[in-house]
Amino acid sequence: MAQGYTGRIVCRGAKDDAYRRQHPWQPTLPSACPQPPAWTATTPSPLRSAKRQMLGMESEYPVPACCREAWCPPLHLSRRLWEVMVAGYPVLLVRNKKEFRALGSKCPHHGAPLSKGVLKRERLRCPWHGACFNIKTGDIEEYPSLDCLPCFKVTVEDGKVFVTAKKKVLTLPAVTKHKQHPLTSLVGVAALVCAETLRQEGFTGRIILVTKEKHDCAWVPRHEWTRGTCLTFASFLLQAVSVDFQKQKVCFMDGSSQKYNRLLIATGSHSSFLKVPGADLQNVCILQTPEDSSKILELATGKNLVIVGASFIGMEIAAFLSDKAGAISVVEKKEFPLQNALGPQVGGVAMKMLQNRGVKFYMKTELCELKGKDGKVSQVSSLPLQSFVLAPLPAGVFPNSAFLKGTSIARDDSGAILVDLRMQTNIPNVFAAGDVVSFPVALLNGDQSSIHHQQVAEAHGHIAALNMLKKDKELHTVPFFWTTMVGKTIRYAGCGKGYTDTVVKGSLEQQKFLIFYIRARSPLCSPAELPQRLHITSHGCAPQATAGR
């Protein structure tokens, strides 16, 4: 019990209208209404994430929230999620049938209000980016969140729900800061989640993370930390050049090597380079690294910018720079932006959104030549564009697997590593995850495919770690992706490869719609779950419309 607080605040509720206006979420339990059963206290399972392991058993604040039973007249029978205040801090109160749970109220990924999420059985889904949490334990059941939710003790007495929360837990930041996971952008989310899962599952051996990426923060090139008895190393600016699978050894560009018992290959993918005359001019940029991003922003501010490619990255850059660059032109071979991924209907909506911000589109146009003057771009092919800073975006991505050439590991024609649903390659004790792999996709009837989504990469890393520990777990995840442009968020779930028809609900013109991608009269995603996962929204607001794949 916290010092200075020894009692319980009981909100009994009054029947007068003034009180109800002041406390609209506090219903009255009528005397004729049957008393609720004596539910037992619910407590969280053992804490597993790093955030929860650090919590001590310090002061507790038992604070009540009024009972919201389905038989109370002021309540809506369908409402099961409430954000209530506990000692001045928001807590999510969940009613699942006749049982109550209390959890953190914000998604650790980007702070979405979970009171606006979707509850199905014991799984709570974030309304913004689809992360899922178990309401009994707070554990992650679907990414992209890298942290779980705190859980609080709940009891029901005399028709009132009491939440007991530790002050230290309540005062923790709701959203995980990037600095708490400094390796996220350096070794990739697949490798990061794999290492985190190994810790959580009790692995006590040594974990080594290696990346060729550099960093510009205060971290030393070799960083090590301990969590219990598990020691983890991270090495930067170290690029793998070959793997000897027989000797179980990885060789690096600096001449060093490292033996392994289990190996995860999560080297990601790289952008294709522009292959036209003039591509080597000074103000031609390829977007691959944070340094490239900074350079493009500096060159484009107040200048004329040409973006080659209207894929997700090209469209996101155009949207971001629409109020910063002097003028923006997008050159694309297809008839509509995002056409390969989302089709012409959604692509047309996205194009109109950016046209309203002054972005010009040159569709069905292929870049053939860049003409230069004084070493810089002065003209783009035969288009009437002069004195533009050119920032060509990737026309495609390819797996980073060249260092495996000549080995016995199985790869497809693009170079992607072939894995099964356990993320196991054809080489014993060798696993692969993320953009570098091609894996069986259930929505494609088990056909192999590469899906370059953050959430998919995280799921890969989690499954790979479990199978490294011989837990025999298969991948069961629905691909989910989102992008934000000019205040609107486009989200889709599933895999629309090979669709033959679409069904639109809502209005494409008003940018409020749900679209189903259909193949052979079978939805590629479950219609029952699509409306819960896919939305076009005003940024930061509740879902207003939907777009799905």
C-alpha angles and dihedrals in degrees: 000000000000118000112255092023116081106148142059123251107225116199101205097175128227128232098224117106095232092059091047092052089052093045105025095164095055111088127193118243103222116228090236092054113099115251115253119253120266100267116196121241115272119219131183122256119250111305115254111170125083091246093054096042091061094058118106130205096257130144120334129212113205104200125166131227116199117261112263102196120173091238094059108102097225092057129090109233092221097051113103105153125070133170107219132175121249114187088335095311127106118250128179113237113201126195112199108178104302096341131088129210131183123209142159109295099220130062109246090222101068105339100263114172104254090201084077093049130101124263118202117172104311097337122098117198124205112240094222112043105005102251111159130212134189108241092211097053106012089232122149113260097169131019159245090086112087095199135055130230126265115244127214134202116260129196132173119216128171093344095311129109117226122198118199112198135174113240091224091057094046093053095051116110110266094218122059108239118226091239090063088064102035093166096059095096095031106054098016131249095272092060093040094052091045091055092045092049092050089055094046092051092054102258107165101185130095121289120199122194116193128186136168090215121109127221133213101201132093094277118119117235091257115042125180134181139168133229107186105312097334115107119201128191128194121196121192132198089025116127125194113230101175145359126217102205094184093055091035092232134138118209122206135207094251090060096258125121139197131209119221141192094197124017129201116194109202102152095143125207140291136222124256116247125236109263106196133105110280095027089126095062117126101251096047110110135189116204110227110114138037087254090057090051092052091048093051092049091051095047095043100047107111091350137102112269132195118197117198111209131028099219122125094284094046093048093046091052091048090051093047095048096040092101095036108047122071092234134348128208124183120205116198135167094214126075093243136024117258088014097142093052107030105015131236097299098059090033089058091051091051092048092052090050091057095039087060086059092054099263114146121215127207101191127185086025125128121203110237106165144006116212118205142199124195089356095305134099114272102162136021112218110294094323119122091250120123136171092013126154103230121215108175113197124210116293087197143340131241130199118260095237105115090112088066094059111127094022126111095248113121117246134168127237092278092052096254114147113246114231136169127232089281089057087244119147124211088267116084114250092008119115132177133199144174130022093344094067140075111210138177109275115206092206088057092052091261096307116150117256141156116238115187101204128132093226092051092049091051091050089049092054092049094050092044091054093050092051092046083061091049094248093137099224125163128211114262110168136127110228111245129187137172138183133186125216129170094340096315127106120211114198133179138175132200129025118289097187110141097011116166103191143013135217118205124202115190129008126318090191092056091043090236110117151114118222127196120203109212132195121190091345091301120113111239088217131037108269088211092061103032096080088054094053111033126062145152102212142168103260112274095003133108115278112285101170140359143233121180143180 
